[in-house]
C-alpha cells in the first residue's frame, strides 16, 4: 500500500533522531531532490518506529529516485546539530523522528525557512516550512486491548511504555480502554522505562509483570520493547508480548500475539512524493483507523490460537470506531470518563 486516505482537515507529523551530523554522501539517486531523516537514540535499526520511517525513505529512493540519508542520535543533545547539518547541505525535506525533537526542529526550521521539516509524532511549530505526521494511536491500541483482554485467562495484562508524553499516553489509554470494554474488571499493570533504547530494562519490567500474573504485555517503547519481546520467548503457552509501530510478529514467532502497527513508512513516502511534486502542505496530518494509518498486524503466527468469536468482536468494535460510534480515550482524564461510562 502506497496511499493513505487524507481528509481535508488532516495533517502530517514526523520525528527523528541522529547519531552524528549527516556529513556523509547521500545514497545514489536519479534526481537532485534530497531527503534526510534524523532518528532518535533508538537508531534506524530499532525494528520499530525509526525503522519504519527509514523504510519510507528507502521506498522513496527506489520508486521516486530521490537521494536519502539517515542520521542517528546518541543522545537528545544531538538533535539540533543533526537537523542543522541536513539543512546546511541543502536537503529539500528533513524528517525528525519522535516528539522529543519538537524544540530542536522548531529552532532549526526558523533558521532555514527554505528547507521543509516534518516531525513524526510531534507538534508542528506552525511555520510555513513545517508539518507534522500524527497518528490516532489510541484507535489502534483500543483493538490491541480488546485482543489482550480476550486472550488473558488470568484476568491480568501489562503495558510497558518508553517515555511519558502525550503520544505514549494515547497508546496506553487506548489499550486500557479496549481491554475494559471487553472485561470491565481486567487488571492492568503499567510501567515506564523512561528510555527508548534500553532493552534490558524492557525485559526486566516484562519478567516482573509476567511474574505478577500478566498473560499479555503490550509495549510502546521503541528499542526498549525488544526486551519485552525477548522476555515473552521464555514464557509458557498462553503468555505473549504485543509489538508496536512495525510488524514485530516475526521477532518471536508464536510469542508476539500481534503488533499495533503505525504505517509510518507509507505516510513518510506520501509526504516525500507530495513535496517533490511541489505540493508540500504545512500543518498537522493525522492518520487513524479510517485512513488505514493504524491497525493490528495479520497475526500470521498466532491467529489460529485466537477464538473466532473474539476476532469477530474486534472487527465489530473496529467498525464502530471508524463510524464514530465509539471514541477511544487518548488521555487519562478521558479514560477515567470512559471507564465510568462502562459501568453505567
One Martini backbone bead per residue (centre of mass of N, CA, C, O) as a GRO file, in nm:
protein
  344
    1UNK     BB    1   0.093   0.037   0.025
    2UNK     BB    2   0.098   0.401  -0.079
    3UNK     BB    3  -0.198   0.500   0.017
    4UNK     BB    4  -0.361   0.743   0.204
    5UNK     BB    5  -0.617   0.874   0.346
    6UNK     BB    6  -0.701   1.233   0.312
    7UNK     BB    7  -0.826   1.467   0.485
    8UNK     BB    8  -0.891   1.803   0.497
    9UNK     BB    9  -0.787   1.810   0.819
   10UNK     BB   10  -0.515   1.693   0.772
   11UNK     BB   11  -0.198   1.586   0.908
   12UNK     BB   12   0.171   1.580   0.935
   13UNK     BB   13   0.420   1.360   1.118
   14UNK     BB   14   0.774   1.386   1.218
   15UNK     BB   15   1.041   1.199   1.380
   16UNK     BB   16   1.392   1.238   1.494
   17UNK     BB   17   1.734   1.092   1.504
   18UNK     BB   18   2.104   1.124   1.595
   19UNK     BB   19   2.451   1.031   1.588
   20UNK     BB   20   2.538   1.222   1.347
   21UNK     BB   21   2.618   1.417   1.126
   22UNK     BB   22   2.517   1.466   0.783
   23UNK     BB   23   2.821   1.434   0.604
   24UNK     BB   24   2.750   1.238   0.406
   25UNK     BB   25   2.685   1.067   0.127
   26UNK     BB   26   2.434   1.015  -0.051
   27UNK     BB   27   2.243   0.819  -0.195
   28UNK     BB   28   2.182   0.713  -0.487
   29UNK     BB   29   2.020   0.896  -0.752
   30UNK     BB   30   1.804   1.055  -1.011
   31UNK     BB   31   1.809   1.311  -0.827
   32UNK     BB   32   1.833   1.626  -0.636
   33UNK     BB   33   1.647   1.517  -0.429
   34UNK     BB   34   1.662   1.562  -0.071
   35UNK     BB   35   1.653   1.323   0.213
   36UNK     BB   36   1.613   1.341   0.567
   37UNK     BB   37   1.695   1.151   0.877
   38UNK     BB   38   1.621   1.187   1.222
   39UNK     BB   39   1.712   0.987   1.476
   40UNK     BB   40   1.695   0.855   1.759
   41UNK     BB   41   1.845   0.660   2.004
   42UNK     BB   42   1.748   0.386   1.861
   43UNK     BB   43   1.755   0.398   1.569
   44UNK     BB   44   1.708   0.242   1.249
   45UNK     BB   45   1.738  -0.061   1.410
   46UNK     BB   46   1.469  -0.094   1.612
   47UNK     BB   47   1.218  -0.247   1.477
   48UNK     BB   48   1.030   0.021   1.449
   49UNK     BB   49   0.993   0.342   1.423
   50UNK     BB   50   1.255   0.423   1.264
   51UNK     BB   51   1.244   0.191   1.058
   52UNK     BB   52   0.984   0.288   0.922
   53UNK     BB   53   1.084   0.562   0.827
   54UNK     BB   54   1.326   0.456   0.662
   55UNK     BB   55   1.153   0.288   0.467
   56UNK     BB   56   1.023   0.533   0.332
   57UNK     BB   57   1.287   0.641   0.208
   58UNK     BB   58   1.369   0.388   0.050
   59UNK     BB   59   1.116   0.383  -0.129
   60UNK     BB   60   1.170   0.663  -0.255
   61UNK     BB   61   1.436   0.593  -0.386
   62UNK     BB   62   1.323   0.365  -0.573
   63UNK     BB   63   1.051   0.522  -0.693
   64UNK     BB   64   1.166   0.848  -0.713
   65UNK     BB   65   1.489   0.908  -0.709
   66UNK     BB   66   1.592   0.988  -0.441
   67UNK     BB   67   1.790   1.122  -0.189
   68UNK     BB   68   1.917   0.944   0.102
   69UNK     BB   69   1.957   1.007   0.471
   70UNK     BB   70   2.075   0.915   0.777
   71UNK     BB   71   2.058   1.021   1.135
   72UNK     BB   72   2.204   0.947   1.443
   73UNK     BB   73   2.134   0.954   1.796
   74UNK     BB   74   2.278   0.931   2.110
   75UNK     BB   75   2.142   1.208   2.194
   76UNK     BB   76   1.945   1.487   2.238
   77UNK     BB   77   2.183   1.694   2.178
   78UNK     BB   78   2.191   1.605   1.859
   79UNK     BB   79   1.943   1.713   1.709
   80UNK     BB   80   2.019   1.998   1.613
   81UNK     BB   81   2.278   1.926   1.459
   82UNK     BB   82   2.146   1.723   1.256
   83UNK     BB   83   1.938   1.912   1.130
   84UNK     BB   84   2.139   2.136   1.044
   85UNK     BB   85   2.314   1.967   0.854
   86UNK     BB   86   2.103   1.922   0.636
   87UNK     BB   87   2.039   2.220   0.577
   88UNK     BB   88   2.328   2.307   0.493
   89UNK     BB   89   2.317   2.082   0.243
   90UNK     BB   90   2.026   2.124   0.096
   91UNK     BB   91   1.785   1.990   0.192
   92UNK     BB   92   1.447   1.962   0.119
   93UNK     BB   93   1.381   1.728   0.339
   94UNK     BB   94   1.315   1.682   0.699
   95UNK     BB   95   1.308   1.425   0.937
   96UNK     BB   96   1.160   1.393   1.263
   97UNK     BB   97   1.195   1.128   1.508
   98UNK     BB   98   0.996   1.250   1.736
   99UNK     BB   99   0.880   1.446   2.002
  100UNK     BB  100   1.174   1.519   2.121
  101UNK     BB  101   1.224   1.727   1.851
  102UNK     BB  102   1.058   1.988   1.862
  103UNK     BB  103   1.258   2.213   1.952
  104UNK     BB  104   1.476   2.164   1.739
  105UNK     BB  105   1.298   2.209   1.487
  106UNK     BB  106   1.202   2.494   1.547
  107UNK     BB  107   1.482   2.624   1.541
  108UNK     BB  108   1.585   2.530   1.255
  109UNK     BB  109   1.343   2.625   1.081
  110UNK     BB  110   1.399   2.931   1.136
  111UNK     BB  111   1.690   2.927   0.997
  112UNK     BB  112   1.546   2.739   0.744
  113UNK     BB  113   1.291   2.837   0.537
  114UNK     BB  114   1.371   2.651   0.267
  115UNK     BB  115   1.324   2.413   0.453
  116UNK     BB  116   1.173   2.111   0.505
  117UNK     BB  117   0.980   2.005   0.795
  118UNK     BB  118   0.917   1.682   0.965
  119UNK     BB  119   0.722   1.552   1.225
  120UNK     BB  120   0.703   1.260   1.419
  121UNK     BB  121   0.479   1.278   1.681
  122UNK     BB  122   0.459   1.591   1.670
  123UNK     BB  123   0.453   1.931   1.692
  124UNK     BB  124   0.373   2.192   1.505
  125UNK     BB  125   0.507   2.516   1.485
  126UNK     BB  126   0.351   2.692   1.238
  127UNK     BB  127   0.516   2.702   0.983
  128UNK     BB  128   0.554   2.700   0.634
  129UNK     BB  129   0.807   2.465   0.670
  130UNK     BB  130   0.599   2.287   0.848
  131UNK     BB  131   0.525   1.951   0.977
  132UNK     BB  132   0.298   1.677   1.069
  133UNK     BB  133   0.288   1.334   1.185
  134UNK     BB  134  -0.003   1.168   1.289
  135UNK     BB  135  -0.161   0.944   1.531
  136UNK     BB  136  -0.430   0.725   1.634
  137UNK     BB  137  -0.328   0.514   1.855
  138UNK     BB  138  -0.588   0.459   2.030
  139UNK     BB  139  -0.733   0.299   1.807
  140UNK     BB  140  -0.533   0.060   1.783
  141UNK     BB  141  -0.506  -0.012   2.094
  142UNK     BB  142  -0.796  -0.086   2.138
  143UNK     BB  143  -0.770  -0.356   1.986
  144UNK     BB  144  -0.538  -0.473   2.157
  145UNK     BB  145  -0.702  -0.477   2.424
  146UNK     BB  146  -0.918  -0.673   2.339
  147UNK     BB  147  -0.730  -0.907   2.275
  148UNK     BB  148  -0.589  -0.930   2.547
  149UNK     BB  149  -0.841  -0.980   2.723
  150UNK     BB  150  -0.939  -1.235   2.557
  151UNK     BB  151  -0.648  -1.398   2.619
  152UNK     BB  152  -0.664  -1.352   2.935
  153UNK     BB  153  -0.700  -1.589   3.182
  154UNK     BB  154  -0.607  -1.419   3.446
  155UNK     BB  155  -0.699  -1.099   3.418
  156UNK     BB  156  -0.401  -1.004   3.317
  157UNK     BB  157  -0.219  -0.715   3.208
  158UNK     BB  158   0.030  -0.526   3.016
  159UNK     BB  159   0.258  -0.226   3.027
  160UNK     BB  160   0.523  -0.068   2.822
  161UNK     BB  161   0.686   0.229   2.836
  162UNK     BB  162   0.894   0.470   2.760
  163UNK     BB  163   0.797   0.782   2.754
  164UNK     BB  164   0.651   1.034   2.875
  165UNK     BB  165   0.353   1.137   2.694
  166UNK     BB  166   0.107   1.194   2.467
  167UNK     BB  167   0.162   0.951   2.285
  168UNK     BB  168   0.181   0.720   2.504
  169UNK     BB  169  -0.092   0.783   2.622
  170UNK     BB  170  -0.252   0.683   2.381
  171UNK     BB  171  -0.164   0.397   2.394
  172UNK     BB  172  -0.255   0.331   2.687
  173UNK     BB  173  -0.556   0.425   2.685
  174UNK     BB  174  -0.657   0.250   2.452
  175UNK     BB  175  -0.579  -0.022   2.573
  176UNK     BB  176  -0.746  -0.004   2.832
  177UNK     BB  177  -1.022   0.044   2.698
  178UNK     BB  178  -1.040  -0.217   2.539
  179UNK     BB  179  -1.022  -0.408   2.780
  180UNK     BB  180  -1.270  -0.285   2.939
  181UNK     BB  181  -1.484  -0.341   2.723
  182UNK     BB  182  -1.463  -0.653   2.762
  183UNK     BB  183  -1.325  -0.617   3.073
  184UNK     BB  184  -1.392  -0.417   3.337
  185UNK     BB  185  -1.199  -0.604   3.555
  186UNK     BB  186  -0.934  -0.565   3.451
  187UNK     BB  187  -0.589  -0.606   3.495
  188UNK     BB  188  -0.335  -0.335   3.489
  189UNK     BB  189   0.005  -0.319   3.418
  190UNK     BB  190   0.219  -0.022   3.460
  191UNK     BB  191   0.523   0.088   3.282
  192UNK     BB  192   0.826   0.297   3.277
  193UNK     BB  193   1.155   0.337   3.139
  194UNK     BB  194   1.261   0.615   3.022
  195UNK     BB  195   1.321   0.462   2.737
  196UNK     BB  196   1.414   0.368   2.390
  197UNK     BB  197   1.721   0.204   2.462
  198UNK     BB  198   1.633  -0.048   2.696
  199UNK     BB  199   1.604  -0.381   2.687
  200UNK     BB  200   1.669  -0.462   2.978
  201UNK     BB  201   1.436  -0.306   3.105
  202UNK     BB  202   1.210  -0.438   2.945
  203UNK     BB  203   1.264  -0.726   3.050
  204UNK     BB  204   1.235  -0.670   3.349
  205UNK     BB  205   0.940  -0.575   3.342
  206UNK     BB  206   0.817  -0.824   3.205
  207UNK     BB  207   0.898  -1.038   3.413
  208UNK     BB  208   0.743  -0.906   3.641
  209UNK     BB  209   0.459  -0.914   3.511
  210UNK     BB  210   0.446  -1.216   3.469
  211UNK     BB  211   0.483  -1.280   3.780
  212UNK     BB  212   0.199  -1.107   3.833
  213UNK     BB  213   0.000  -1.247   3.587
  214UNK     BB  214   0.062  -1.170   3.310
  215UNK     BB  215  -0.021  -1.265   2.972
  216UNK     BB  216  -0.009  -0.969   2.846
  217UNK     BB  217   0.234  -0.751   2.670
  218UNK     BB  218   0.248  -0.411   2.594
  219UNK     BB  219   0.453  -0.214   2.381
  220UNK     BB  220   0.577   0.151   2.390
  221UNK     BB  221   0.944   0.158   2.345
  222UNK     BB  222   1.094   0.065   2.118
  223UNK     BB  223   1.389  -0.086   2.184
  224UNK     BB  224   1.297  -0.171   2.468
  225UNK     BB  225   1.079  -0.384   2.357
  226UNK     BB  226   1.272  -0.615   2.286
  227UNK     BB  227   1.275  -0.717   2.582
  228UNK     BB  228   0.980  -0.801   2.597
  229UNK     BB  229   0.996  -1.013   2.374
  230UNK     BB  230   1.222  -1.181   2.503
  231UNK     BB  231   1.057  -1.259   2.757
  232UNK     BB  232   0.830  -1.421   2.603
  233UNK     BB  233   0.995  -1.668   2.500
  234UNK     BB  234   1.004  -1.805   2.812
  235UNK     BB  235   0.707  -1.856   2.809
  236UNK     BB  236   0.430  -1.997   2.837
  237UNK     BB  237   0.154  -2.084   2.727
  238UNK     BB  238  -0.047  -1.780   2.686
  239UNK     BB  239   0.209  -1.595   2.660
  240UNK     BB  240   0.255  -1.245   2.558
  241UNK     BB  241   0.341  -1.016   2.318
  242UNK     BB  242   0.316  -0.672   2.195
  243UNK     BB  243   0.372  -0.489   1.936
  244UNK     BB  244   0.519  -0.196   1.753
  245UNK     BB  245   0.459  -0.001   1.458
  246UNK     BB  246   0.572  -0.258   1.359
  247UNK     BB  247   0.609  -0.579   1.242
  248UNK     BB  248   0.696  -0.806   1.522
  249UNK     BB  249   0.615  -1.112   1.490
  250UNK     BB  250   0.906  -1.231   1.385
  251UNK     BB  251   1.080  -1.200   1.652
  252UNK     BB  252   0.850  -1.417   1.791
  253UNK     BB  253   0.715  -1.676   1.693
  254UNK     BB  254   0.414  -1.713   1.887
  255UNK     BB  255   0.485  -1.456   2.109
  256UNK     BB  256   0.354  -1.250   1.914
  257UNK     BB  257   0.037  -1.178   1.887
  258UNK     BB  258   0.083  -0.872   1.799
  259UNK     BB  259   0.073  -0.554   1.617
  260UNK     BB  260   0.077  -0.205   1.650
  261UNK     BB  261   0.040  -0.036   1.363
  262UNK     BB  262   0.231   0.216   1.193
  263UNK     BB  263   0.224   0.382   0.875
  264UNK     BB  264   0.495   0.551   0.839
  265UNK     BB  265   0.611   0.478   0.561
  266UNK     BB  266   0.366   0.580   0.398
  267UNK     BB  267   0.358   0.871   0.500
  268UNK     BB  268   0.645   0.947   0.414
  269UNK     BB  269   0.623   0.886   0.117
  270UNK     BB  270   0.387   1.080   0.056
  271UNK     BB  271   0.539   1.335   0.145
  272UNK     BB  272   0.768   1.322  -0.057
  273UNK     BB  273   0.600   1.320  -0.314
  274UNK     BB  274   0.449   1.588  -0.268
  275UNK     BB  275   0.702   1.767  -0.241
  276UNK     BB  276   0.832   1.700  -0.518
  277UNK     BB  277   0.552   1.819  -0.657
  278UNK     BB  278   0.484   2.091  -0.486
  279UNK     BB  279   0.276   1.979  -0.220
  280UNK     BB  280   0.337   2.113   0.036
  281UNK     BB  281   0.181   2.077   0.368
  282UNK     BB  282   0.121   2.243   0.623
  283UNK     BB  283   0.092   2.095   0.932
  284UNK     BB  284  -0.141   1.861   1.034
  285UNK     BB  285  -0.129   1.493   1.001
  286UNK     BB  286  -0.389   1.246   1.037
  287UNK     BB  287  -0.396   0.894   1.145
  288UNK     BB  288  -0.627   0.626   1.133
  289UNK     BB  289  -0.841   0.379   1.080
  290UNK     BB  290  -0.983   0.512   0.835
  291UNK     BB  291  -0.680   0.562   0.693
  292UNK     BB  292  -0.485   0.322   0.760
  293UNK     BB  293  -0.264   0.413   0.994
  294UNK     BB  294  -0.382   0.188   1.179
  295UNK     BB  295  -0.318  -0.146   1.326
  296UNK     BB  296  -0.322  -0.478   1.298
  297UNK     BB  297  -0.172  -0.746   1.246
  298UNK     BB  298  -0.213  -1.060   1.086
  299UNK     BB  299  -0.121  -1.299   1.268
  300UNK     BB  300   0.038  -1.545   1.137
  301UNK     BB  301   0.118  -1.720   1.416
  302UNK     BB  302  -0.177  -1.670   1.606
  303UNK     BB  303  -0.469  -1.680   1.487
  304UNK     BB  304  -0.532  -1.985   1.556
  305UNK     BB  305  -0.555  -1.904   1.883
  306UNK     BB  306  -0.801  -1.731   1.816
  307UNK     BB  307  -1.108  -1.679   1.873
  308UNK     BB  308  -1.348  -1.612   1.646
  309UNK     BB  309  -1.528  -1.428   1.831
  310UNK     BB  310  -1.301  -1.223   1.886
  311UNK     BB  311  -1.252  -1.129   1.597
  312UNK     BB  312  -1.539  -1.026   1.556
  313UNK     BB  313  -1.536  -0.817   1.785
  314UNK     BB  314  -1.306  -0.644   1.679
  315UNK     BB  315  -1.442  -0.566   1.410
  316UNK     BB  316  -1.694  -0.436   1.530
  317UNK     BB  317  -1.540  -0.212   1.696
  318UNK     BB  318  -1.386  -0.093   1.463
  319UNK     BB  319  -1.636   0.016   1.308
  320UNK     BB  320  -1.727   0.204   1.539
  321UNK     BB  321  -1.484   0.387   1.520
  322UNK     BB  322  -1.500   0.467   1.221
  323UNK     BB  323  -1.817   0.570   1.267
  324UNK     BB  324  -1.820   0.723   1.565
  325UNK     BB  325  -1.944   0.553   1.810
  326UNK     BB  326  -1.646   0.522   1.904
  327UNK     BB  327  -1.418   0.693   2.144
  328UNK     BB  328  -1.118   0.666   2.221
  329UNK     BB  329  -0.903   0.734   2.457
  330UNK     BB  330  -0.605   0.974   2.509
  331UNK     BB  331  -0.647   1.024   2.818
  332UNK     BB  332  -0.686   1.004   3.150
  333UNK     BB  333  -0.952   1.160   3.164
  334UNK     BB  334  -1.098   1.001   2.940
  335UNK     BB  335  -1.067   0.722   3.072
  336UNK     BB  336  -1.230   0.777   3.325
  337UNK     BB  337  -1.495   0.833   3.176
  338UNK     BB  338  -1.513   0.572   3.018
  339UNK     BB  339  -1.518   0.377   3.262
  340UNK     BB  340  -1.773   0.495   3.393
  341UNK     BB  341  -1.965   0.434   3.149
  342UNK     BB  342  -1.938   0.118   3.160
  343UNK     BB  343  -2.097   0.107   3.455
  344UNK     BB  344  -2.397   0.209   3.357
   0.00000   0.00000   0.00000
